[in-house]
Amino acid sequence: MSDPADGNGQAGLPELRTIADYQFGSGAGDALFPPAESLTIKRTSSGRPQQIHADDGRIVSFGTDGRFTLGLEGGRRLHAVLEHPAYRVVVDDESEPFVRDEKNVFTKFVLEAGPEIRPGDEVLVIHERGELIAVGTAELAAEAIADFETGMAVNVREGAPAEN
């Protein structure tokens, strides 16, 4: 069910689109929550949005800090609209099966990281072929991911199963 702002101070889809544009850049809100799509908003007992789902799965969760955490479906939607390399951490063949299995990304396996990435940002983990393989939270800034030879780059939340 689509959920417009309800007039009681509760965030509806227009407000959530604005938050997504602020967090990920212009156009992210419409990509995550297309106006024509019927989405389900699960709310807390106080009415605050907690999770937004589409038929294909969880798009995002809305944290108490006012930021989104991505579900795999949300990652797919952002991957389709954000210009490369925005909010992307690109990994090689060696780490792909581990990342798909929801193991964390380590700096030595990263080929590229979007220059705007800061610790705590939601990121898309992309295989060097260009395929989305996971979503998670950056542990380091992009510059540190590129410079460090050891350490965790991304705390992976959800991996994408391999397509056969």
Z-matrix of the N, CA and C atoms (Angstrom, degrees):
N
C 1 1.443
C 2 1.509 1 109.30
N 3 1.283 2 115.16 1 134.81
C 4 1.448 3 119.72 2 177.46
C 5 1.521 4 108.17 3 -72.52
N 6 1.323 5 117.25 4 148.54
C 7 1.453 6 120.37 5 -173.62
C 8 1.525 7 110.21 6 -132.97
N 9 1.338 8 117.64 7 88.16
C 10 1.461 9 118.47 8 175.95
C 11 1.521 10 109.70 9 -70.76
N 12 1.306 11 116.74 10 167.90
C 13 1.470 12 119.86 11 176.47
C 14 1.524 13 108.11 12 -56.27
N 15 1.306 14 116.29 13 134.83
C 16 1.458 15 119.47 14 -171.17
C 17 1.525 16 114.36 15 -96.44
N 18 1.309 17 117.97 16 3.32
C 19 1.451 18 119.53 17 176.46
C 20 1.517 19 114.00 18 82.23
N 21 1.314 20 118.75 19 -3.62
C 22 1.461 21 122.20 20 179.91
C 23 1.527 22 111.88 21 -104.68
N 24 1.331 23 116.26 22 20.67
C 25 1.453 24 119.21 23 -179.14
C 26 1.522 25 112.62 24 81.61
N 27 1.326 26 117.65 25 6.37
C 28 1.462 27 121.56 26 179.83
C 29 1.524 28 108.77 27 -87.43
N 30 1.320 29 116.56 28 138.98
C 31 1.465 30 120.67 29 179.85
C 32 1.522 31 109.82 30 -70.48
N 33 1.324 32 115.76 31 126.35
C 34 1.450 33 122.22 32 173.75
C 35 1.515 34 109.31 33 -105.97
N 36 1.311 35 116.78 34 -172.40
C 37 1.468 36 120.77 35 -177.41
C 38 1.527 37 113.57 36 -59.96
N 39 1.333 38 120.81 37 -39.83
C 40 1.473 39 118.14 38 178.08
C 41 1.535 40 112.45 39 -58.51
N 42 1.329 41 116.76 40 -42.78
C 43 1.468 42 119.90 41 178.41
C 44 1.520 43 111.29 42 -67.18
N 45 1.322 44 117.01 43 -38.96
C 46 1.466 45 120.22 44 179.44
C 47 1.530 46 111.00 45 -66.72
N 48 1.331 47 117.63 46 -34.88
C 49 1.475 48 120.59 47 175.55
C 50 1.534 49 110.24 48 -62.90
N 51 1.332 50 116.41 49 -41.21
C 52 1.466 51 120.82 50 179.06
C 53 1.528 52 110.80 51 -62.70
N 54 1.319 53 116.53 52 -42.94
C 55 1.466 54 120.71 53 178.61
C 56 1.528 55 110.01 54 -62.70
N 57 1.328 56 117.79 55 -42.82
C 58 1.472 57 121.43 56 179.37
C 59 1.522 58 111.07 57 -63.12
N 60 1.338 59 117.34 58 -41.62
C 61 1.472 60 120.33 59 177.37
C 62 1.519 61 110.81 60 -61.71
N 63 1.327 62 116.77 61 -39.17
C 64 1.456 63 120.83 62 179.20
C 65 1.534 64 110.56 63 -67.34
N 66 1.329 65 116.92 64 -43.03
C 67 1.468 66 120.54 65 -175.86
C 68 1.523 67 112.85 66 -74.39
N 69 1.345 68 117.50 67 -40.42
C 70 1.466 69 120.43 68 -172.02
C 71 1.525 70 114.32 69 -115.02
N 72 1.321 71 117.99 70 -11.91
C 73 1.461 72 120.46 71 -179.65
C 74 1.521 73 111.47 72 113.55
N 75 1.316 74 114.23 73 161.75
C 76 1.459 75 121.89 74 -176.61
C 77 1.525 76 111.58 75 -54.47
N 78 1.319 77 115.63 76 133.82
C 79 1.462 78 121.54 77 179.26
C 80 1.513 79 114.00 78 95.53
N 81 1.326 80 117.24 79 -15.70
C 82 1.468 81 120.37 80 -177.98
C 83 1.528 82 111.40 81 -66.27
N 84 1.327 83 116.94 82 -37.18
C 85 1.465 84 120.43 83 -178.74
C 86 1.513 85 112.47 84 -62.46
N 87 1.341 86 116.87 85 -45.80
C 88 1.465 87 119.98 86 178.40
C 89 1.521 88 111.36 87 -68.64
N 90 1.325 89 117.26 88 -31.43
C 91 1.469 90 119.93 89 178.43
C 92 1.525 91 111.11 90 -69.98
N 93 1.331 92 116.41 91 -42.70
C 94 1.461 93 119.70 92 -179.02
C 95 1.522 94 111.71 93 -73.23
N 96 1.333 95 116.17 94 -40.55
C 97 1.463 96 121.38 95 -174.28
C 98 1.522 97 110.25 96 -128.81
N 99 1.350 98 117.81 97 72.09
C 100 1.464 99 120.05 98 -177.92
C 101 1.532 100 110.96 99 -58.01
N 102 1.335 101 116.75 100 135.23
C 103 1.466 102 120.18 101 -177.18
C 104 1.534 103 113.66 102 -57.39
N 105 1.320 104 117.36 103 -32.18
C 106 1.468 105 119.78 104 -175.82
C 107 1.531 106 113.36 105 -84.57
N 108 1.339 107 117.60 106 -8.78
C 109 1.460 108 120.78 107 -175.53
C 110 1.530 109 110.92 108 -91.70
N 111 1.306 110 115.75 109 141.76
C 112 1.457 111 121.31 110 175.86
C 113 1.526 112 108.39 111 -85.92
N 114 1.327 113 116.61 112 116.31
C 115 1.459 114 122.60 113 -178.01
C 116 1.518 115 109.49 114 -117.03
N 117 1.323 116 115.70 115 156.50
C 118 1.455 117 121.49 116 176.88
C 119 1.522 118 108.61 117 -108.98
N 120 1.319 119 116.42 118 126.34
C 121 1.462 120 121.50 119 176.20
C 122 1.521 121 107.84 120 -107.93
N 123 1.337 122 115.23 121 115.21
C 124 1.467 123 119.78 122 174.31
C 125 1.521 124 106.72 123 -89.50
N 126 1.336 125 115.36 124 131.38
C 127 1.456 126 120.85 125 -174.86
C 128 1.528 127 110.97 126 -116.62
N 129 1.326 128 114.56 127 156.97
C 130 1.469 129 120.33 128 173.21
C 131 1.518 130 108.10 129 -73.90
N 132 1.317 131 116.84 130 173.47
C 133 1.467 132 120.74 131 178.96
C 134 1.529 133 111.74 132 -63.01
N 135 1.334 134 117.30 133 -23.40
C 136 1.469 135 120.64 134 178.00
C 137 1.527 136 111.84 135 -86.09
N 138 1.342 137 117.00 136 -5.31
C 139 1.459 138 120.89 137 178.32
C 140 1.511 139 115.12 138 97.38
N 141 1.334 140 117.59 139 -3.38
C 142 1.468 141 120.46 140 179.44
C 143 1.526 142 109.50 141 -70.78
N 144 1.352 143 117.98 142 136.26
C 145 1.467 144 119.35 143 177.01
C 146 1.524 145 110.18 144 -60.06
N 147 1.314 146 116.39 145 136.75
C 148 1.456 147 120.59 146 179.91
C 149 1.523 148 111.53 147 -117.29
N 150 1.331 149 116.95 148 -45.62
C 151 1.459 150 121.44 149 178.63
C 152 1.517 151 109.31 150 -142.12
N 153 1.340 152 115.34 151 145.21
C 154 1.458 153 120.85 152 175.58
C 155 1.517 154 106.77 153 -120.65
N 156 1.331 155 114.78 154 124.96
C 157 1.467 156 121.80 155 -176.99
C 158 1.520 157 110.99 156 -119.15
N 159 1.333 158 114.73 157 148.55
C 160 1.460 159 123.23 158 169.29
C 161 1.526 160 106.41 159 -116.21
N 162 1.307 161 116.21 160 176.35
C 163 1.466 162 119.56 161 177.67
C 164 1.525 163 111.67 162 -58.73
N 165 1.343 164 117.38 163 -30.41
C 166 1.471 165 121.89 164 -177.29
C 167 1.520 166 113.78 165 -86.08
N 168 1.321 167 118.85 166 -0.41
C 169 1.453 168 120.51 167 177.12
C 170 1.518 169 112.83 168 132.42
N 171 1.337 170 114.43 169 -172.38
C 172 1.468 171 120.68 170 -178.41
C 173 1.522 172 109.98 171 -72.28
N 174 1.316 173 114.48 172 128.02
C 175 1.465 174 119.79 173 177.56
C 176 1.528 175 108.47 174 -85.39
N 177 1.330 176 116.08 175 -56.47
C 178 1.459 177 121.25 176 -179.40
C 179 1.520 178 110.08 177 -150.06
N 180 1.319 179 114.33 178 161.59
C 181 1.460 180 122.34 179 163.24
C 182 1.521 181 105.44 180 -112.42
N 183 1.316 182 116.37 181 148.80
C 184 1.457 183 121.84 182 -178.10
C 185 1.515 184 107.73 183 -108.90
N 186 1.317 185 116.01 184 110.91
C 187 1.460 186 121.09 185 -175.35
C 188 1.513 187 113.23 186 -76.43
N 189 1.311 188 115.37 187 162.58
C 190 1.464 189 120.56 188 177.60
C 191 1.527 190 111.20 189 -67.02
N 192 1.347 191 116.88 190 -15.10
C 193 1.467 192 121.06 191 177.17
C 194 1.527 193 112.12 192 -84.35
N 195 1.350 194 116.89 193 0.58
C 196 1.452 195 120.30 194 178.85
C 197 1.510 196 114.61 195 83.85
N 198 1.329 197 117.19 196 11.11
C 199 1.470 198 121.51 197 179.04
C 200 1.524 199 109.58 198 -115.59
N 201 1.319 200 114.32 199 154.83
C 202 1.460 201 120.57 200 177.63
C 203 1.513 202 110.70 201 -87.78
N 204 1.333 203 115.85 202 145.74
C 205 1.454 204 121.73 203 164.09
C 206 1.521 205 105.29 204 -111.65
N 207 1.308 206 115.23 205 133.77
C 208 1.459 207 120.98 206 -173.12
C 209 1.517 208 112.91 207 -80.84
N 210 1.318 209 115.10 208 140.45
C 211 1.450 210 122.44 209 163.16
C 212 1.518 211 106.75 210 -94.04
N 213 1.311 212 117.79 211 169.49
C 214 1.456 213 121.19 212 -178.97
C 215 1.530 214 111.48 213 -59.16
N 216 1.329 215 117.01 214 -39.55
C 217 1.468 216 119.68 215 178.41
C 218 1.525 217 110.82 216 -63.55
N 219 1.322 218 117.78 217 -40.16
C 220 1.460 219 120.66 218 175.42
C 221 1.519 220 111.67 219 -62.99
N 222 1.333 221 116.35 220 -39.46
C 223 1.463 222 120.74 221 176.42
C 224 1.517 223 111.94 222 -61.47
N 225 1.327 224 116.74 223 -42.55
C 226 1.475 225 120.47 224 178.11
C 227 1.529 226 110.82 225 -60.21
N 228 1.323 227 115.21 226 -43.43
C 229 1.468 228 120.19 227 -178.27
C 230 1.531 229 111.07 228 -65.41
N 231 1.327 230 117.59 229 -43.14
C 232 1.468 231 119.79 230 178.84
C 233 1.526 232 111.41 231 -69.08
N 234 1.318 233 116.69 232 -38.24
C 235 1.470 234 120.72 233 179.43
C 236 1.531 235 110.52 234 -58.40
N 237 1.326 236 116.23 235 -33.67
C 238 1.461 237 120.94 236 -178.36
C 239 1.534 238 112.83 237 -73.55
N 240 1.342 239 118.51 238 -23.60
C 241 1.466 240 119.19 239 -173.61
C 242 1.529 241 115.43 240 -117.10
N 243 1.321 242 118.63 241 -26.10
C 244 1.465 243 119.39 242 -179.00
C 245 1.521 244 109.83 243 -77.87
N 246 1.326 245 115.37 244 137.71
C 247 1.463 246 119.22 245 178.57
C 248 1.526 247 110.05 246 -70.05
N 249 1.331 248 115.26 247 138.81
C 250 1.460 249 120.86 248 176.67
C 251 1.521 250 107.78 249 -65.32
N 252 1.315 251 120.24 250 136.04
C 253 1.461 252 131.02 251 7.41
C 254 1.524 253 114.27 252 -102.67
N 255 1.324 254 119.31 253 23.95
C 256 1.459 255 122.04 254 -173.76
C 257 1.527 256 112.57 255 -53.31
N 258 1.313 257 115.61 256 126.25
C 259 1.472 258 124.96 257 176.18
C 260 1.531 259 112.72 258 53.90
N 261 1.321 260 115.81 259 30.65
C 262 1.461 261 120.56 260 179.19
C 263 1.519 262 110.54 261 -117.11
N 264 1.332 263 114.71 262 142.60
C 265 1.455 264 122.77 263 170.01
C 266 1.525 265 104.73 264 -120.70
N 267 1.329 266 115.86 265 117.02
C 268 1.462 267 121.60 266 -174.87
C 269 1.524 268 109.03 267 -97.79
N 270 1.344 269 115.84 268 129.88
C 271 1.462 270 121.44 269 -178.51
C 272 1.523 271 110.73 270 -119.94
N 273 1.328 272 114.72 271 165.77
C 274 1.462 273 121.15 272 -176.74
C 275 1.536 274 112.29 273 -95.59
N 276 1.340 275 114.89 274 179.33
C 277 1.472 276 121.82 275 -179.13
C 278 1.520 277 112.84 276 -58.62
N 279 1.343 278 116.07 277 -36.88
C 280 1.458 279 119.99 278 -174.01
C 281 1.529 280 112.31 279 -60.73
N 282 1.321 281 116.99 280 -38.49
C 283 1.466 282 119.55 281 -176.62
C 284 1.527 283 113.42 282 -93.31
N 285 1.318 284 119.05 283 -11.76
C 286 1.459 285 121.47 284 -175.00
C 287 1.529 286 114.46 285 -51.55
N 288 1.344 287 119.98 286 -52.24
C 289 1.469 288 117.68 287 -177.39
C 290 1.528 289 113.48 288 -63.13
N 291 1.319 290 117.24 289 -31.96
C 292 1.467 291 121.02 290 179.90
C 293 1.528 292 110.76 291 -71.30
N 294 1.324 293 115.80 292 -42.15
C 295 1.465 294 120.26 293 179.93
C 296 1.525 295 110.10 294 -65.62
N 297 1.324 296 117.16 295 -41.89
C 298 1.472 297 120.28 296 176.95
C 299 1.529 298 110.70 297 -60.08
N 300 1.322 299 115.59 298 -30.70
C 301 1.465 300 121.47 299 179.90
C 302 1.536 301 111.40 300 -87.01
N 303 1.337 302 115.85 301 15.61
C 304 1.461 303 124.26 302 175.80
C 305 1.526 304 114.06 303 67.65
N 306 1.325 305 115.81 304 29.96
C 307 1.462 306 120.83 305 170.30
C 308 1.526 307 107.57 306 -88.45
N 309 1.309 308 117.51 307 151.31
C 310 1.459 309 121.92 308 -176.08
C 311 1.522 310 112.30 309 -69.92
N 312 1.337 311 115.15 310 157.84
C 313 1.462 312 122.43 311 178.94
C 314 1.525 313 108.20 312 -93.27
N 315 1.322 314 116.38 313 130.25
C 316 1.460 315 121.61 314 177.82
C 317 1.524 316 109.86 315 -105.87
N 318 1.328 317 115.13 316 148.47
C 319 1.459 318 121.41 317 -171.12
C 320 1.522 319 113.63 318 -56.26
N 321 1.326 320 118.30 319 -35.14
C 322 1.463 321 118.85 320 -175.40
C 323 1.525 322 113.17 321 -67.46
N 324 1.337 323 117.44 322 -13.97
C 325 1.457 324 120.74 323 179.54
C 326 1.531 325 112.93 324 -101.31
N 327 1.336 326 117.12 325 0.81
C 328 1.461 327 120.73 326 -178.03
C 329 1.524 328 110.15 327 -87.34
N 330 1.325 329 115.36 328 129.14
C 331 1.462 330 121.51 329 178.22
C 332 1.522 331 111.87 330 -93.37
N 333 1.341 332 116.02 331 -30.45
C 334 1.464 333 120.75 332 -176.47
C 335 1.526 334 108.86 333 -159.69
N 336 1.333 335 115.36 334 148.86
C 337 1.469 336 120.64 335 175.60
C 338 1.521 337 108.24 336 -140.96
N 339 1.335 338 115.87 337 136.99
C 340 1.464 339 120.68 338 178.08
C 341 1.517 340 110.23 339 -55.24
N 342 1.335 341 118.23 340 131.84
C 343 1.467 342 121.26 341 -173.01
C 344 1.530 343 114.69 342 -63.82
N 345 1.342 344 118.15 343 -19.46
C 346 1.469 345 120.57 344 -178.54
C 347 1.517 346 113.17 345 -84.21
N 348 1.326 347 117.96 346 -7.46
C 349 1.465 348 121.34 347 -173.81
C 350 1.526 349 111.45 348 -65.12
N 351 1.343 350 114.32 349 130.95
C 352 1.463 351 122.51 350 176.10
C 353 1.516 352 108.25 351 -122.72
N 354 1.321 353 118.35 352 160.23
C 355 1.469 354 119.43 353 176.59
C 356 1.526 355 110.29 354 -56.90
N 357 1.319 356 116.59 355 134.95
C 358 1.453 357 121.87 356 179.91
C 359 1.517 358 114.21 357 93.81
N 360 1.334 359 117.42 358 -11.18
C 361 1.469 360 119.98 359 178.56
C 362 1.524 361 110.78 360 -71.92
N 363 1.326 362 115.12 361 146.76
C 364 1.456 363 121.40 362 172.30
C 365 1.521 364 107.77 363 -76.77
N 366 1.331 365 116.73 364 133.48
C 367 1.466 366 120.33 365 -177.41
C 368 1.527 367 111.34 366 -133.75
N 369 1.322 368 113.68 367 158.97
C 370 1.456 369 123.09 368 174.17
C 371 1.520 370 107.08 369 -99.94
N 372 1.312 371 117.72 370 130.18
C 373 1.459 372 120.81 371 175.82
C 374 1.526 373 106.03 372 -98.66
N 375 1.327 374 114.37 373 120.13
C 376 1.456 375 122.12 374 -172.15
C 377 1.531 376 109.05 375 -117.62
N 378 1.334 377 116.17 376 137.36
C 379 1.464 378 119.78 377 172.66
C 380 1.521 379 107.77 378 -75.54
N 381 1.321 380 117.07 379 154.23
C 382 1.463 381 120.32 380 -177.96
C 383 1.532 382 112.56 381 -58.61
N 384 1.342 383 118.24 382 -18.33
C 385 1.475 384 121.37 383 175.09
C 386 1.523 385 111.60 384 -74.91
N 387 1.353 386 116.94 385 -12.79
C 388 1.456 387 121.43 386 179.20
C 389 1.512 388 114.80 387 103.62
N 390 1.326 389 117.62 388 3.09
C 391 1.462 390 122.43 389 -177.11
C 392 1.529 391 110.78 390 -89.75
N 393 1.348 392 116.27 391 136.89
C 394 1.461 393 121.18 392 175.05
C 395 1.528 394 108.48 393 -70.10
N 396 1.343 395 116.63 394 125.22
C 397 1.467 396 119.15 395 179.74
C 398 1.528 397 113.12 396 -117.96
N 399 1.348 398 117.67 397 -12.26
C 400 1.465 399 120.07 398 178.51
C 401 1.523 400 109.97 399 -171.42
N 402 1.334 401 114.29 400 166.57
C 403 1.463 402 122.11 401 170.14
C 404 1.522 403 107.57 402 -128.57
N 405 1.331 404 115.57 403 152.86
C 406 1.455 405 119.15 404 179.81
C 407 1.508 406 112.00 405 -174.75
N 408 1.324 407 114.87 406 -164.73
C 409 1.458 408 122.49 407 -176.72
C 410 1.528 409 109.55 408 -115.33
N 411 1.334 410 115.86 409 129.17
C 412 1.464 411 120.63 410 177.69
C 413 1.527 412 109.39 411 -66.95
N 414 1.307 413 116.16 412 134.91
C 415 1.463 414 121.61 413 176.80
C 416 1.526 415 111.59 414 -95.90
N 417 1.315 416 115.98 415 -18.43
C 418 1.465 417 122.32 416 -176.88
C 419 1.523 418 109.45 417 -134.80
N 420 1.332 419 116.27 418 161.46
C 421 1.458 420 121.16 419 171.99
C 422 1.529 421 108.55 420 -72.92
N 423 1.333 422 116.32 421 158.24
C 424 1.468 423 121.72 422 -177.80
C 425 1.521 424 111.68 423 -54.12
N 426 1.329 425 117.16 424 -43.28
C 427 1.464 426 120.77 425 -178.85
C 428 1.535 427 111.27 426 -61.66
N 429 1.313 428 116.69 427 -40.93
C 430 1.465 429 120.98 428 179.04
C 431 1.525 430 110.75 429 -69.30
N 432 1.329 431 116.96 430 -38.09
C 433 1.464 432 120.14 431 177.50
C 434 1.524 433 109.55 432 -59.03
N 435 1.327 434 116.33 433 -41.47
C 436 1.469 435 120.70 434 -179.96
C 437 1.523 436 111.92 435 -71.39
N 438 1.335 437 117.61 436 -35.85
C 439 1.466 438 121.34 437 -174.28
C 440 1.518 439 114.37 438 -83.41
N 441 1.327 440 117.90 439 -35.28
C 442 1.462 441 120.93 440 -173.69
C 443 1.520 442 110.92 441 -78.28
N 444 1.329 443 115.64 442 143.23
C 445 1.462 444 120.36 443 176.95
C 446 1.525 445 111.31 444 -99.98
N 447 1.324 446 116.85 445 -14.29
C 448 1.459 447 120.98 446 175.95
C 449 1.518 448 108.20 447 -135.67
N 450 1.308 449 115.41 448 158.95
C 451 1.451 450 120.63 449 177.48
C 452 1.514 451 111.85 450 116.17
N 453 1.327 452 114.42 451 160.59
C 454 1.457 453 120.57 452 -178.82
C 455 1.523 454 109.47 453 -82.83
N 456 1.332 455 115.50 454 130.70
C 457 1.461 456 121.46 455 177.69
C 458 1.526 457 110.95 456 -94.98
N 459 1.359 458 116.23 457 -42.72
C 460 1.463 459 120.93 458 -175.83
C 461 1.520 460 109.24 459 -137.84
N 462 1.328 461 115.38 460 130.40
C 463 1.458 462 122.00 461 171.12
C 464 1.532 463 105.51 462 -86.72
N 465 1.323 464 116.79 463 106.45
C 466 1.467 465 121.69 464 -174.87
C 467 1.525 466 110.20 465 -77.19
N 468 1.337 467 115.52 466 130.66
C 469 1.461 468 121.91 467 179.53
C 470 1.520 469 111.51 468 -98.28
N 471 1.348 470 116.19 469 -43.05
C 472 1.448 471 119.90 470 -175.45
C 473 1.520 472 109.39 471 -146.93
N 474 1.341 473 116.08 472 126.68
C 475 1.448 474 121.35 473 179.04
C 476 1.525 475 111.52 474 -102.09
N 477 1.321 476 115.00 475 153.09
C 478 1.469 477 120.88 476 178.56
C 479 1.518 478 109.25 477 -94.28
N 480 1.325 479 117.91 478 129.65
C 481 1.456 480 119.10 479 177.59
C 482 1.525 481 110.70 480 -61.73
N 483 1.327 482 115.54 481 148.53
C 484 1.465 483 120.15 482 178.75
C 485 1.522 484 109.53 483 -65.99
N 486 1.324 485 115.10 484 140.20
C 487 1.465 486 119.94 485 176.83
C 488 1.508 487 107.96 486 -89.80
N 489 1.334 488 115.59 487 126.45
C 490 1.469 489 119.72 488 -177.86
C 491 1.507 490 111.01 489 -95.59
